[in-house]
Amino acid sequence: MKSYFKPAALGIIAILAMSACSSTPPGAADSVSDDCQPLHQDLKTLEEGVLTVAQYEYVPFSMSEGPGTLTGLEGDVLTRFAELECLDLKINKGDSAAMITSVATGRADTTLGSWYRTEQRAQKVRLSAPIVTSPLSSITKEGAETVDDLTEMSIGVGQGLIGVDELKEIFGGSLKIYQNDDAVYEDIKSGRIDGSVQGYIAGNEYLKKHGIEGFKVVPLEADSRLTSTKAAGQTNFPVSKDNSQLGTAIDEVIAQMRESGELNEIAEKYGLDTQIMHPGEPNLL
């Protein structure tokens, strides 16, 4: 089966034209200049002048090297949003399972880390415009293309994976659930499990991160038992349903960055094809 995405050349050009603010990364000391003019006036956040982000490490979507820094496919977008809105970044680290709850309960303004737009999440939080698309895929030596192929193997997944409840029904008690994705790949590397299920982009990145060779990442064929195989997942930045103004502002910045080519530059920075930043019309899994 052919790869879903082709690798792109590395490199990124700094884009500053959209902002009248300092180019210092938000969250750093004196990052917002006194004369900074936000793109959206009177934007409400949990703390005035601060964008609080619930964050966990999820390469290449979400990385943070300090209390006010974000990088990655989505981290760079939120960093740019904060810069345009004259906001400092405040990073609240936690486990993946707590991210959406943190936003829904008012402990964070938004979160990141490849959160697909789903009907279930739409009931709890306001979903933003799509950012990145990454189809649900198998990670196996055999290059499994179907769910049925996977049921013949020992498969493990991270507890935050979209569709984990459906996978439990399909696999019964044989599916192994891990607290995080690093633990999954450690067991793949040691041979304790045969493979996993994950988004296409993250699957490739985690294989590289753990130095695992000989495995293939293959988008799964559509299967009615696993909803997230019916359409490619679209990631987003959830916000509280009580702050639609913030969600609208994020939507508009995403659209502006897509039109200007900045999202393409971000994809290229991480060695990925620019098509991942063009997920098409919004969908719900």
C-alpha positions in Angstrom: 0.0 0.0 0.0 1.3 3.4 -0.9 2.2 5.9 1.8 -0.6 8.4 2.6 1.9 11.3 2.8 5.2 12.1 1.1 8.1 13.6 3.1 8.7 17.3 2.4 11.9 19.3 2.4 12.9 20.7 5.7 13.1 24.5 6.3 10.9 27.3 7.4 10.8 31.0 6.7 10.0 33.3 9.6 6.7 35.1 8.9 6.3 38.4 10.8 4.0 40.4 8.5 0.8 39.6 10.4 1.8 41.0 13.7 2.7 44.4 15.1 3.9 42.7 18.3 7.3 41.6 19.5 8.7 38.5 17.8 9.9 37.2 21.1 8.1 33.9 21.9 5.0 34.4 24.0 5.6 33.4 27.6 9.2 34.7 27.7 10.1 37.6 29.8 8.7 40.9 28.3 7.4 38.9 25.4 4.5 41.3 24.7 5.4 44.9 23.9 3.5 47.8 25.5 2.3 48.9 22.1 1.1 45.5 20.9 -2.4 45.7 19.3 -4.3 42.4 19.5 -6.0 41.1 16.4 -9.2 40.7 18.3 -10.1 43.3 20.9 -11.5 42.5 24.4 -10.6 38.8 24.0 -11.5 37.0 27.3 -9.1 34.4 28.8 -8.9 32.8 32.2 -6.2 35.2 33.2 -6.0 38.7 31.6 -3.2 38.9 29.1 -2.5 35.1 29.3 -3.5 32.1 27.2 -3.5 29.1 29.5 -2.9 25.9 27.6 -3.3 22.3 29.0 -0.4 20.4 27.4 1.2 17.0 27.2 4.1 15.9 25.1 2.9 14.4 21.8 5.5 14.6 19.1 5.3 16.2 16.5 2.1 18.0 17.5 2.8 19.3 21.0 6.2 20.0 22.6 7.2 22.4 25.4 10.6 23.2 26.7 9.5 25.6 29.4 6.5 27.2 31.2 5.9 29.7 28.3 7.0 27.9 25.2 5.2 25.6 22.7 6.5 24.0 19.5 5.2 21.3 17.2 2.7 21.3 14.4 0.0 22.6 16.7 2.3 24.3 19.3 3.6 26.6 16.6 0.1 27.6 15.7 -0.9 28.4 19.3 2.3 30.3 19.8 1.5 32.4 16.7 -2.1 32.9 17.9 -0.8 34.2 21.3 1.6 36.5 19.6 -1.2 38.0 17.4 -3.5 38.4 20.3 -0.7 40.0 22.6 -1.0 37.1 25.1 1.6 35.3 27.1 1.5 31.5 27.1 1.0 29.6 30.4 1.6 25.9 30.0 -0.2 23.5 32.4 1.3 20.1 31.9 -0.6 16.9 32.6 -1.6 13.4 31.4 -3.4 13.2 28.0 -6.6 11.9 29.7 -7.0 15.2 31.6 -6.6 17.6 28.7 -10.2 17.9 27.5 -11.5 17.9 31.0 -9.2 20.8 31.9 -10.8 22.9 29.2 -14.4 21.8 29.9 -14.0 22.6 33.6 -12.4 26.0 33.2 -8.8 25.1 34.2 -7.4 25.9 30.8 -8.3 28.1 27.9 -7.5 25.4 25.3 -5.4 22.3 24.7 -3.4 20.7 22.0 -2.0 17.3 21.1 -3.8 15.9 18.1 -7.3 16.1 19.5 -9.7 14.9 16.8 -13.0 16.6 16.2 -15.6 14.1 17.4 -19.2 14.1 18.3 -18.5 13.1 21.8 -16.0 15.9 22.4 -18.4 18.4 20.8 -20.8 17.8 23.6 -18.2 18.9 26.2 -16.3 21.7 24.5 -16.4 24.0 21.5 -14.3 22.6 18.8 -12.2 24.9 16.6 -11.7 24.8 12.9 -9.6 21.8 11.7 -5.9 22.2 11.8 -4.1 19.0 10.8 -5.4 15.7 9.3 -3.9 12.4 10.2 -5.8 9.2 9.4 -6.0 6.4 11.9 -3.4 3.8 11.0 -1.9 0.5 12.0 1.7 0.2 13.2 2.9 -3.3 12.4 5.6 -5.2 10.7 3.1 -6.7 8.3 1.6 -3.4 7.2 -1.9 -4.4 8.3 -4.6 -2.7 6.2 -7.8 -3.8 8.0 -9.1 -4.1 11.5 -9.6 -7.8 11.0 -5.8 -8.1 10.2 -5.1 -6.5 13.6 -7.4 -8.8 15.6 -5.0 -11.7 14.8 -2.1 -9.8 16.6 -1.3 -8.6 20.0 -2.1 -4.9 19.9 -1.6 -2.1 22.5 -2.8 1.5 22.4 -2.6 4.6 24.6 -5.6 5.3 26.8 -6.2 8.6 25.1 -6.6 7.2 21.6 -9.8 8.1 19.8 -11.9 5.0 19.3 -10.4 3.1 22.2 -13.8 2.0 23.5 -14.7 0.6 20.1 -11.4 -1.2 19.9 -12.1 -2.8 23.2 -15.4 -4.2 21.8 -13.6 -5.5 18.7 -10.6 -7.1 20.5 -12.4 -8.1 23.7 -10.0 -8.6 26.5 -6.9 -9.0 24.3 -6.4 -5.3 23.7 -3.7 -3.9 25.9 -4.3 -0.3 27.2 -1.3 1.8 28.2 -1.1 5.1 30.2 0.8 6.8 27.4 2.1 6.2 23.9 5.8 5.9 25.0 4.9 2.8 27.0 3.2 1.3 23.9 6.3 1.7 21.8 8.6 0.4 24.5 6.6 -2.8 24.4 6.7 -2.9 20.6 10.4 -2.5 20.7 10.8 -5.2 23.3 8.5 -7.6 21.3 5.9 -7.8 24.1 3.2 -6.7 21.6 3.0 -6.9 17.8 1.9 -3.3 17.1 -0.5 -0.5 17.7 -3.1 1.8 16.3 -2.5 5.6 16.1 -2.7 8.6 13.8 -0.5 8.4 10.7 1.8 11.3 11.7 2.3 10.3 15.3 2.8 6.7 14.4 5.8 7.6 12.2 7.2 10.0 14.8 7.0 7.5 17.6 8.8 4.8 15.6 11.6 7.3 15.0 11.6 8.5 18.6 12.0 4.9 19.9 14.5 3.8 17.2 12.1 1.1 16.0 12.8 -0.3 12.5 11.0 -2.7 10.2 7.5 -1.4 11.1 5.0 0.2 8.6 2.4 2.8 9.3 -0.6 2.1 7.1 -4.0 4.0 7.1 -6.7 1.5 8.0 -9.5 0.8 5.6 -12.9 2.1 6.5 -14.7 -0.2 9.0 -18.1 0.4 10.4 -17.0 -1.0 13.8 -14.3 1.8 14.2 -15.9 5.2 13.5 -12.6 7.0 13.1 -11.6 5.0 10.1 -14.6 6.3 8.1 -13.0 9.7 7.5 -9.5 11.1 8.2 -9.4 12.6 11.7 -9.1 16.4 11.9 -7.3 17.9 14.9 -8.5 21.1 16.7 -8.0 23.4 19.6 -11.0 22.9 22.0 -12.2 25.8 24.1 -14.9 26.1 26.8 -18.5 26.4 25.5 -18.8 29.5 27.7 -16.1 31.3 25.6 -17.2 31.1 22.0 -15.4 34.4 21.4 -12.1 32.8 22.0 -13.0 29.9 19.7 -14.0 32.3 16.9 -10.7 34.1 17.2 -8.8 30.9 17.0 -10.8 29.9 13.9 -10.0 33.2 12.2 -6.3 32.9 12.9 -6.2 29.4 11.6 -7.9 30.5 8.4 -5.5 33.5 8.1 -2.4 31.3 8.6 -3.7 28.8 6.1 -4.3 31.5 3.5 -1.0 33.2 4.1 1.0 29.9 3.7 2.2 29.9 7.3 0.6 26.5 8.0 2.5 25.1 5.0 5.7 26.5 6.5 5.1 24.8 9.8 4.5 21.4 8.1 7.8 21.8 6.2 9.6 22.8 9.4 8.8 19.3 10.8 9.6 17.5 7.5 6.0 16.7 6.6 3.9 17.2 3.4 2.0 20.5 3.4 -1.2 18.7 2.6 -1.6 17.7 6.2 -2.5 21.3 7.0 -5.4 21.3 4.6 -8.0 18.9 6.1 -10.9 20.1 4.0 -14.4 20.8 5.3 -14.9 20.2 9.1 -16.1 16.7 10.0 -17.0 14.9 13.2 -16.0 11.4 13.9 
